[in-house]
Amino acid sequence: MRLSRLFGRTTRETPADAESVSHQLLVRAGMISQGAAGVYSYLPLGWRALRRIEQVVREEMDRAGGQELLMPTLQPFELWEASGRYVSFGQSLFTLLDRKEHRLVLGPTHEEVITDLARRYLQSYRDMPLMPYQIQTKFRDEPRPRGGLLRVREFTMKDMYSFDADEAGLDATYQKMASAYAAVYSRLGLPAVMVEADSGAIGGKASHEFMVLTPTGEDIVLHCTTCDYASNAEKARSNKITCDSDAVCAEEVRPLEEVATPESRTIEEVATFLQRPSSQTLKAVFYIADHEFVLAVIRGDLEVNDVKLQRALKCDLLRLAEEGEIVDVGAVPGFGSPIGLDGVRVIADDSVPHARNLVAGANRLGFHVLNANYGRDYTAELVADIAQARGGDRCPACSGTLMEERGIEVGHIFKLGTFLSDKLSASFLDENGVSRSAVMGCYGIGIGRLLAAIVEYGHDDKGIVWPIQVAPYQVHICTLNPDKSNVEHTGEQLYQTLRSSDVDVLLDDRPASPGVKFNDADLIGAPLRVTVSPRTLATGSVEIKWRNKKEAELIAVGDAADLVTAMVRDALASKRSTDG
């Protein structure tokens, strides 16, 4: 491709609303263009990179036993009613009415459709394991699209679905897909780690995310410095036992005692006023869960994890209660607790029952109580882990310490079990002729998000540094002062020869200055740059330089095409060999 003919252009201006590095660089390099909030066009350079990523993903899915198909974007709303997931997806679900007033869904994912297909074509245990997949556009009405391709409303996803005869089969398929995902990230040059994750609106009994750890990531990952425990912050656990709480656990239970705590509302204010560590206080947080008032209680040195709480309550909507709603149930904001509070649903973090003699709100303005104890003074309908794990906490799996890092999610896999196949009647006959529901899994990779993650991970202060297997073009030829000497002819000849050798090459044939051409080459990020100039031709050579290296070298003009072709092929072959 000749740069003078390329649709799209580079720019020195950074978009005002571009917060992430990938958003800035992909726009500046002329690879994407925003059409609306969370909606982007892929220009030719970006589209070529996206297609290369798709091909890597496709090859690994096929290698793992997947069968590619294509399902419709428009889905009958009745399928979502049957599954019940239209509630959990909530306002992120795009719906529309056709001319016959029939309600349809713009697919955010395809579990319902693939399960309906399995209901029609799955008959026997001999048909499994079955792993259909597609690469297709999805739609989700994100409340706050951001980060360019990292959080969008229209996106390309690879979604695979598995059907097995039993849980053991699902476990085997799940591990196979985890290995296939690891191969994808290795081939794309991304050091992704597999972490425990919350299943979110997709549902299911277990899930894992694949995270690329980078300071620019939008998610928080907690991992142990000693063992291999790793989790998304939404799911992460920690060992909550501290020296302070150990001491509290060993105390004798003491009588409840009310004390005045004027102007002391927060945990920090109360702990300071009473000269107690925050771990010896009881924090009360009031919520509305699906229109029901709920009180969550947790040890004062911990924070409630709203995602864990929502999963524990099995509710679809969760928000903090407003002050008026708190007063209406008889509690006092800033001085609230479950003590003496009747008719309110209480959920306690599992740090609470073992703690002793905590400071709690008295549900009276300006007063707290000393020596509040679970079981004697209050109880909870449910006790669960609803605490937010943090960096510096003790690992739940060993004696190590959790480290907190930022990361970008580049894949998510789920063990769905039978909850969808039960609801949508996707059954089969087992070896005894008994009808059973298929055991399902699902496995997603956002292709555009992968593109953004590669840029987030691979860039410098000059622009994108593409891995050779993803780069829109493998070679970028810069002809400097093409109207002088034999520069234009040599550049053109090299361009045509490389193309005939199946090397993807971009020729900067514009009448621009050397500085502009070099800056654009660095911004676009092709792995190998070839420079043809009067200075190099005077020595019978051209200059070559890898994008990820500082040094350049001169090679003979006559050998340039063969050498560059060999360098590109060796780089690609080396990567394939490394991936096994």
N, C-alpha and C positions, 0 to 999 in steps of 0.2 A: 504494500500500500504506500502511495505517495502522500506525505503529510500535507501537501498543498491541496489534495483532493479529499482529505479525511473530513467526514461530517462530525462537527464538534471541534472545539478549540480550547487550548490552554488559557489560563488567566492568572494574573499575579494577585488578583483580589481574592481575599478569603471571605466567603459568605458570612454575613453578620450573625446568622442564626446557626452556624455550623459549630457545634461545641466539640464533637469528637474529632480526633485526628483523621480517621478514615473519611468522615464526611467532608472535611476540608480538602483533603488531597484528591479524593475521587471527583469532586466538583472542579477543583482547580486544574486537574489533569484532563478534563473534558470527557470523563467516563460515565457520569450520571448527571441527570438534570431533574430538579424537583418540579412536579406538576401541581401538587397540592400537599397539604400536611400529611406526611407519611406515605406519599405516593411518588414514585420516581420512574423516569425513563432511563433505560440503559442505552447510552450512545455506543457506537461501534466498538470503541476500545473496551469499554466496560462489559459489553455483551460478549466479546471474544473471551475475556477472562472468566465470565460467568459460565460460558459453555464448556470451557476447559475443566472447571471445577465439577460441573455436572458429569462430565465424562469420567473423571476419577471416581466419583461417587457411584456412578452406574457400573463401572467395572468391578468395584468391590462388592456391590450388592449382588451382581450376577455371580461373582466368585463364591459368595456365601450361600448361594442357592436361591436367590430371589428371582421372581418372574415379573418383568415390567409390563404394566398395563396403563390405561388412562381412564380415569373416572370423571364424571361431569362436575363442573363447578357449581351448577345449580342443583340443589338438593331439595327433595320434598320435606316440608316442615313436619309432616307426620312422623318421619323417622326420628326427628329430634324430640317430638312429643313421646314417642314410644320409649326412647332411651332415657328421657327425663333430663338430658344434659342441656336443654335450652335454658334451664333455670341457672345452672352453674356457670354457663358462658355469659348469661346476662346481657348487658348492653353491648358487649363486644361482638355479639352475633349480628351480622348484616342480614336483614330479611327484606323481602319485597313481595308485592302482589302482581300476578300476571293479569292479563285482560279479562280473565274469567274469575278474578278474585281468589285465585288459588295461591296460598302462601308458600313462598320458596325461601331457601337459605342460600346465601353465597358462602360456599364451604370454607370454614376456618380450619378444618381437618376432615378426615374421611372415614372415621371409625364406623359411623352409622351406615354409610354406603357400602363399605367393604363387607360389613357383617350381613347386610341384606343380600349381597352377592353370594356370600358363603352359604346363607340359608338356601339359596337356589341350587348351588352346584356342589356343595359338600355333602357327601353321602356316607362314606365309610371311614373307619380309622385308617384304612390303607391309603386314603387321600392325603394323609398328613405325615410329616409336617408340611405346611403350605405357607409360602412367604411371598405374597404379591406386593409390589411396590409401584410407585409412580413418582414422577418429577413434574410438579404442576403448581399453578398459581393458587394462593390461599388469600382469604380476606378476613381481617379482624379489626373491629372498630376500636383501636387503641385509644384510651382517654388522653394520653400525652405522648404522641409520636415524637421521637427524639433520636439523636445520634446518627442521623442519616439512615443507613441501611440496618442499623442495629435495632431499631424499634419502629416498625412501619405498619401500615394498614393493608397494604397489598404486597405479597412477597412470594417468592418461589421456594417450594419445599420439596425435599425428598421424604415421602412418608411410606414406610413399609409396615405391613401388618402380618402377624404370624398366627397360625391356627395349629394347635397341638391337641393330642388326645388326652393328655393328663398334665399335672403340674411338673412332673419330671421332664416331660418333653418340652414344656415351656422353659424350664431352667436351662436345658441344653441349648435351645434356640436363642435364649437371652444372652448366654455366654458367647455363642457364635457371633451374634450381632455386635456385642461389645468388642470382640476381636476385629470384626470388619470395620467398625468405626475407628478403632485405633489405627488400622491400616490406612484409612482415608486421611486422617490427620497427619500421619507420618509422611505420606506422599505429598501432602500440601505444605509440608514444612512447618506444621503447627505442633508445638509440644503440649498437647491437651492432656488433662488429668481427669479421671473418672471420679465423680463425687456423689454422695447420697443427695437426693433431691426430693422436694415436695411434688406430688403428682398434679396439683392444681386442678383446673377445670377438666383436664383429660380424665382423671380418676385412676382407679386401680390401687393395688395393694403395695406396690413398691416401684421406685423409679430411680434412675441415675442420670445426671447431667455430665457432659464433657465440657470442661472449662479450659480456656487458654489464659494462663495467669499473666496479666499485664497491668501496669499501673493505670492504664486508661480504661480498664474494664468497668462495666456498670453493675456487676454483681459482686457480692462478698463471698469468698471461699475461706473456710476454716480447715486447716490441716495440721496434723500432729508433727512435731519436730522429732519424735522418736519412732512412732510406728506409721503404718500406711493409712490411718484413718483420715478421711477427707469428706467434707460435706458443704453443700450450699448453706449459707447462713439461715435460710428459711427453715431448714431441716436439722441443722447441726445440734448435737447434744454436747453436754459437758458434765464433768464430775463436779457437782455443786458443793461437796463437802469442803469446808474451809476450817482453819484452826478455830476461828470464832464460833462457827456453828457446831464444831465438835464439842467445844466447851459448853455451848448452850444445851446440846443434846444430853450432856452428862449431869446437868443441874437437876435438883429436885424441883418438882412442880410447886410453885408458890401461889398464894392467894391473889386473886384479881384485885387491883387497886387503881382507883381513878386519880389522875393528877391533872392539874391545870397546865396547859401549854399555850399560853396566849401568843398570838401572831406566829405560831409554828404550824404550818400546813404541809410543807413538803417533807419527804423523808429526811433530806439533809438538814432542814431546820429543826425537826423533832429530834434527830440523833444528836445534833450539836447542843440543843437546849438541855436534853436529859443526859448528855455525856455517855451515850451508848453508841457502839458501832452500828452502822446501817444494817448489818446482817442480823441484828437482834430486834429488828422492826418488822412489821407486817404491812406490806403495801396493798392498797385496795384500788382497783381500777374498774370503773363501771362502763359497761358496753350495752349496745342494742344489737341482738343477734336475731335476724329475721323477725323484727318487731317485738322481740321478747327481751325484757330487762335481765341482764346477767352481771354478776359481780365476780371478777377474777381476783384472787388473792395470791400473793407471791412474797417470798422473803425480800426485805427492803433493799438489799444490795443487788438484786436482779431486776431485769426488765421483762415485761410480757412480750412474747413473740406473737404478733397478731395472726400470722399464718398458722402456727401450731394451735393457737386457741380456736381458730375457725375450724380446723380439721377435727379437733377434739369435740367441739360442739356440733359438728356435722351440719353447719348452717351455710347458707348461700351468701348472705350479706352480713357484714360485721362492721360496726362503727362505734366510736366512743360516744357515750351518753352525754347529753347536754346537761348543764347545771340544773335547769328546771326539772328534767326527767329524774335526776338524782334526788332532788328534794321531794318529788312526788312519791317516792317509795319509802320515805322516812329517813333517808341517809343525809348526812351533812357533808358537802364538798370540802375536802381538806381535812376532815375529821371522821371519815367514814370507815367502816369495817363491817364484817358479818355479825359481830356481836350484838345481839338484841334486834337484829333486822329480820323481820318475819316476811314470808311470802316472796322472797327473792331467790332466784336460782344462783347457787354459788359453785364455782369451779376453782379448785386449789392446785397450785403447782406442787409437784412432788417434793419440793424442798420444804414445804410447810409442815406436814404431819410430824416430822421428826425433830423439828425445832422446839425449843422450850422457852417459856417465859418471855414472849415477844412483846414489844410495844405496839399497840394497835389503836386505831381511832375509837373514840367513845360514842360516836354518832351524836355528839353534843358540841356545840360551838365552843372552841377554846379548850377542849379537854381530850386527853388520850387515856388509855388504860395500860397499866403495867401487868406483866405476867399473863398475857393471853396465851392459851394453849389449845391446840387443835384437839377435838374430841370432848373436852370438858366445857369449853366456852363457845365453841362454834364447830360446825361440821360443813362438809361440802357434798354436793350431789355427785361430783366427779373429781377425782384426783388424777392429774396427768402432767407430763412434761410440757409446760407452756412457756418455758424460759428462753430468752434470747442468749445463745452462746456467744462468747466474745473472745477476741485474741487475748492471750494471757491466762485463760481458764485452763483447768486441768483436763486432759484428754479423757473421754469416757471409756476408752479401750485399754489404756495403759497409764503409766505414771508420768507421761510426757506432758508437754505444754502445747496448747493450740496456738497456731500462728494465723493471723488474719491477713489475707491478700485480696486484691481485686482481680476479677476475671471476666472473660466474655464467654457466654454460653454458646457453644457451637454444635450442640446435639443433645437430644434427650430421648431416653429409652424407658419404656414402661412395661410392667407386668400387669396386664388388665384383668387376668383371671376370666371369670365367666359372667360378670355382671352385665355386659352388653349382649353376649350370645344368649343369655337367659331371657333378656327382655325382647330381643329381636328374633328369637327362635332359630338360632344357627346351631343345629344339632347334627349328630352323626350316629351311626350304629357301631358300637364297639365290637370286640371279637366274640362276644356272647350274644350279639344281636340286640343289645339293650341301647335305647336312645339316650344320648348324653350331650350336654352342651360343650361346644368347642372351647378350649382354654386359649385365651388370646393374649397377644402382646402387641405393642406398637412402638415404632422407632422413627424419630424425626430428625432431619438435618435441614436447617434453613440455608439455602444456597447463597442468597444475598448476604446473610449474616456471616457466612464463611468468608465471602469476598471481603467484607469489612474487617473481619478479624485478621485476615492475612495482612491487610494494610496496617491495622493497628499494631500488629506484631512486627511487621517488616517495613520500616521506613526510617529515614533520617531527616536532618533539617533541610535537605534539598528536595525530598519527594519520596515516591514509592520505591521500594526495593523488592521487585517481584521474584519469587522462586521461579526457576525456568519452566517448570511444568504448568504454571498458571499464567505466566506473562502473556498479554495480548499478542505481542510480537517478541520473538527471541532475540532479534538483532535490530539495532537502530543505527542506520548509516547517516552520518552528518557530513555533508559536503560544504566546505568552507571556501568562500570566494569562488563560487562555481564558474564565474565568467573569466577566470584567469587560468592559465596553464591548461592542463588536461583534466582538471578536477571533475567537471560535469560528466565527461565521457567515462572516466574511470569509475565514478560513483554509480553511473547507470549500468555499466557492464557488470560491476560487482553485484548490484541489486538483482539484475536479471539472472545471473549465474546462481546466486543463492536461492532464488525462487525456484529455479529449475531443479534444485537439489532438495526441494521440499523444506527449506528453512523459512520460517515466517519472519519476514523482514519489513521494516518500516524505513522508508527513504525520506529524509528531510531535504526536499528539493526547493524549499522556499528561498526567496532572495532576502534572507535575514542575516543579522550579524552573528559571528561565532558565539558571543555571549548568550544571545537569545536561544540559539540552537542547543548549546550545551545545557542551559537551564531547563529547557523543555525536555531534553533527553533524560535528565536526572529526575524531573517531575513525573514523567510518564513511566520511567523505571524499567525499561527493557534490560534484561540481564547483561547483554553484551553490546557495547558501543564501538562502532568502527568510524574513524574520522579520516576523511580524505581532504587534503589541503595542499596548496602549492608548496608549503614547507616540507611535508612528508614526501610528496612526489619528487621533490628535488633530490631526495636520497633513494628514490625508487621503492618507497615503502608507504604503508598506511599505518595508522595508529589503532590499536585495539585496547579496550579497557573493560573489565568486568564491573558492573554497577556496584557490587558490594566490596570492591577493593579500591585502594587509593592509587596503586601503581598502574601505569599504562606501558605498553611496549610497542615497538615497531616491528612489522613483518613485511616481507617482500610483496610487492604488488602482485606479482605473478603467482605467488603461493596463497594469497589472501583468501580466495574463495574456498579452496580445499581445506585450509587450516581452520577457518571460521566454521565451516560445515562440520568438520571433525570435532571441534570444541563443543559445539551445540549437541551433537549426537552423543559424545562422551558424557556430557553433563546429564543428559536425559537418561542414558543407560546406567550411569552411576547411581542416580536416584532410584531407578527401578530395581537395581541390584540391592541397594540398601534396604528397600522395602520388602525384599524377599520374593 
